[in-house]
Amino acid sequence: MTLPAAGEQPPLRGVTTLPPALSREPAADRPARSPLTFYLGISEPSWVGEDSPLPDHIPVCLSCYRIRDRKSLPRATRPVLLDSGGFSVLSKKRADGSPARWDLTPQQFVKRVRWIIRQLGRMPDAIAIMDWMCEQFMLARTGLTVEEHRRRTVISALELMWIAPDLPWMFVLQGNAEDGPDDHLRCADMYEQAGIDLAKAPMVGVGSVCRLQATDQIITLFAALDERFAGQDVRLHGLGMKKLAYVVAPAAHSWDSQGWSLRGRNAGPCQHGLGHVHEGNCPYFAVEWYDQVLTAAARVTPEQWRRTVRARTVRRNQQTLFAPPAPHMPTLGQSLARAARVFLPDNGDPEQTELAAALDAFRAQVTAPQPSSASQLHRPEGNPHE
């Protein structure tokens, strides 16, 4: 391959959706693109500054973990999303074999974030909290449960808000979406119970979804979150969502991904004349991928997404109607009866003994197996004994 002469921009490789020579402005004749804000994940900090090879209109996502050993950073000339680097911290095996944990205290993390902001010369659009991912391999690293990861994620939000209330923290909904949306919905409830208004956050991250691209699970998850936050100004941000996740684009305010780099490393030597060992470091390849993401996201209209949400809502309601009651999920009445029974003193008082017996009887009644709705619906009329 012939490399370009000095001062000459290499030609693009058969790309029609990008202007020649990485123009500094978006082209007017590009295909329709989604209003979604897509932060291009970068591993080279110099790409945030004036000397960046990226066009100025492309926002970037920078990981705190990636720049943890840097002594200086360039002044940012573009919007920046600051990722906490939790995935890198918690997925790394420890030399002594101990369970994975955050290696910074909240105070140390805030100190590092403030240093990054001073170096960049501008406030990031949002800063992800010190969240705990919930994929199965991550649980194996930490030795903790999904519930504990969710709890530590919400505690991180409270701690960071207390230490640095002036910073634009991105709260993160964590859970294992492979088993359905319930984990993330419970995490949203935990924020609410902690007194955190998610609508006031610049973004609300949806975590542990980077491996669910174009799957039924990610559609179900975002449909459930869309329904959960209906009528609220909650700006959902997909963490690590790649190109194939475009099907949920209308439900998201923004997302980020460095998937282009992984794909580029598997694509072989750079084909854009820059001499890179592979495409994983090539800005041309990065911009191509960025443009393809937004073009794909524009294919799903808001009306198409609303139909998807309605269809899944109906399906979930039908499953709830015909499914037998889950004994491991207590009803409100059962929970109240159990709590009252636990706190009722056992001192032999006749009135309290009578009340305790009534509560025990009530608990036995609400936990008794009930015939499913389906069996009642299909029972022939006029034959009550069948």
Secondary structure, 3 states (H helix, E strand, C coil): CCCCCCCCCCCCCCCCCCCCCCCCCCCCCCCCCCCCEEEEECCCHHHHCCCCCCCCCCCEEEECCCCCCCCCCCCCCCCEEEECCHHHHHHCCCCCCCCCCCCCCHHHHHHHHHHHHHHHCCCCCEEECCCCCCCHHHHHHHCCCHHHHHHHHHHHHHHHHHHCCCCCEEEEECCCHHHCCHHHHHHHHHHHHCCCCHHHCCCEEECCCCCCCCCHHHHHHHHHHHHHCCCCCCCEEEECCCHHHHHHHHHCCEEEECHHHHHHHCCCCCCCCCCCCCHHHCHHHHHHHHHHHHHHHCCCCHHHHHHHHHHHHHHHHHHHHHCCCCCCCCCHHHHHHHHHHHHCCCCCCHHHHHHHHHHHHHHHHHCCCCCCHHHHHCCCCCCCCC
